[in-house]
């Protein structure tokens, strides 16, 4: 599937759930939480943000480019993603504002 996100949407492939806690306890499949990290596959170009000039009450729009790039590993808000069906992988769409940070 070829999907190109629009505006400030980011297409990610989710990471594998962790099978062991930080304390070394093995977590069964039924108790594992959905991963909140993944790899960026594609990004939209950006979005327009409305600015308001308080002195003249004039609204203008400024284009804000997307800062993420394909290949980055990111951490995102748990319930912010929308799942996309794909044959092989689990893909999700997330807005750039819901990305918490980049993992190195």
One Martini backbone bead per residue (centre of mass of N, CA, C, O) as a GRO file, in nm:
protein
  104
    1UNK     BB    1   0.097   0.036   0.022
    2UNK     BB    2   0.031   0.380  -0.077
    3UNK     BB    3   0.083   0.641   0.163
    4UNK     BB    4   0.008   0.992   0.183
    5UNK     BB    5   0.028   1.230   0.390
    6UNK     BB    6  -0.135   1.503   0.521
    7UNK     BB    7  -0.011   1.770   0.633
    8UNK     BB    8   0.059   1.672   0.985
    9UNK     BB    9   0.085   1.383   0.912
   10UNK     BB   10   0.193   1.051   1.035
   11UNK     BB   11   0.352   0.758   0.927
   12UNK     BB   12   0.357   0.448   1.114
   13UNK     BB   13   0.551   0.188   1.257
   14UNK     BB   14   0.510  -0.020   1.494
   15UNK     BB   15   0.632  -0.156   1.757
   16UNK     BB   16   0.727  -0.388   1.966
   17UNK     BB   17   0.638  -0.543   2.228
   18UNK     BB   18   0.720  -0.578   2.549
   19UNK     BB   19   0.821  -0.883   2.730
   20UNK     BB   20   0.975  -0.698   2.945
   21UNK     BB   21   1.043  -0.554   3.218
   22UNK     BB   22   1.263  -0.357   3.393
   23UNK     BB   23   1.260  -0.589   3.635
   24UNK     BB   24   1.220  -0.884   3.463
   25UNK     BB   25   0.929  -0.925   3.399
   26UNK     BB   26   0.716  -1.137   3.242
   27UNK     BB   27   0.489  -1.062   2.980
   28UNK     BB   28   0.204  -1.144   2.869
   29UNK     BB   29   0.024  -1.101   2.585
   30UNK     BB   30  -0.253  -1.014   2.730
   31UNK     BB   31  -0.087  -0.767   2.904
   32UNK     BB   32   0.004  -0.607   2.677
   33UNK     BB   33   0.075  -0.313   2.552
   34UNK     BB   34   0.062  -0.082   2.339
   35UNK     BB   35   0.265   0.074   2.151
   36UNK     BB   36   0.436   0.418   2.163
   37UNK     BB   37   0.619   0.331   1.920
   38UNK     BB   38   0.804   0.427   1.610
   39UNK     BB   39   0.832   0.444   1.255
   40UNK     BB   40   0.888   0.663   1.012
   41UNK     BB   41   0.758   0.665   0.674
   42UNK     BB   42   0.567   0.932   0.655
   43UNK     BB   43   0.506   1.280   0.555
   44UNK     BB   44   0.378   1.571   0.564
   45UNK     BB   45   0.424   1.909   0.483
   46UNK     BB   46   0.187   2.060   0.650
   47UNK     BB   47   0.044   2.369   0.797
   48UNK     BB   48  -0.199   2.599   0.871
   49UNK     BB   49  -0.176   2.897   1.073
   50UNK     BB   50  -0.351   3.111   1.269
   51UNK     BB   51  -0.317   3.461   1.281
   52UNK     BB   52  -0.349   3.740   1.515
   53UNK     BB   53  -0.388   4.079   1.499
   54UNK     BB   54  -0.450   4.289   1.767
   55UNK     BB   55  -0.454   4.578   1.631
   56UNK     BB   56  -0.637   4.487   1.349
   57UNK     BB   57  -0.799   4.217   1.336
   58UNK     BB   58  -0.610   4.022   1.161
   59UNK     BB   59  -0.607   3.734   0.963
   60UNK     BB   60  -0.347   3.497   0.927
   61UNK     BB   61  -0.144   3.268   0.737
   62UNK     BB   62   0.083   3.007   0.835
   63UNK     BB   63   0.335   2.798   0.729
   64UNK     BB   64   0.404   2.473   0.875
   65UNK     BB   65   0.648   2.259   0.884
   66UNK     BB   66   0.759   1.952   0.898
   67UNK     BB   67   1.009   1.792   1.118
   68UNK     BB   68   0.984   1.517   1.029
   69UNK     BB   69   1.142   1.202   0.930
   70UNK     BB   70   1.214   0.943   0.768
   71UNK     BB   71   1.332   0.690   1.016
   72UNK     BB   72   1.229   0.777   1.268
   73UNK     BB   73   1.207   0.743   1.620
   74UNK     BB   74   0.902   0.745   1.809
   75UNK     BB   75   0.694   0.914   2.048
   76UNK     BB   76   0.345   0.867   2.138
   77UNK     BB   77   0.037   0.902   2.200
   78UNK     BB   78  -0.169   0.652   2.285
   79UNK     BB   79  -0.473   0.780   2.168
   80UNK     BB   80  -0.386   0.931   1.875
   81UNK     BB   81  -0.420   0.695   1.688
   82UNK     BB   82  -0.468   0.563   1.351
   83UNK     BB   83  -0.557   0.290   1.192
   84UNK     BB   84  -0.398   0.097   0.924
   85UNK     BB   85  -0.444  -0.115   0.675
   86UNK     BB   86  -0.219  -0.393   0.623
   87UNK     BB   87  -0.077  -0.682   0.531
   88UNK     BB   88   0.197  -0.683   0.723
   89UNK     BB   89   0.149  -0.420   0.888
   90UNK     BB   90   0.126  -0.184   1.148
   91UNK     BB   91  -0.043   0.115   1.096
   92UNK     BB   92  -0.013   0.475   1.170
   93UNK     BB   93  -0.184   0.779   1.241
   94UNK     BB   94  -0.026   1.096   1.326
   95UNK     BB   95   0.006   1.382   1.467
   96UNK     BB   96   0.263   1.589   1.527
   97UNK     BB   97   0.147   1.700   1.807
   98UNK     BB   98   0.149   1.381   1.926
   99UNK     BB   99   0.448   1.399   1.938
  100UNK     BB  100   0.693   1.370   2.196
  101UNK     BB  101   0.946   1.219   2.047
  102UNK     BB  102   1.282   1.123   1.987
  103UNK     BB  103   1.457   0.830   1.928
  104UNK     BB  104   1.811   0.699   1.975
   0.00000   0.00000   0.00000
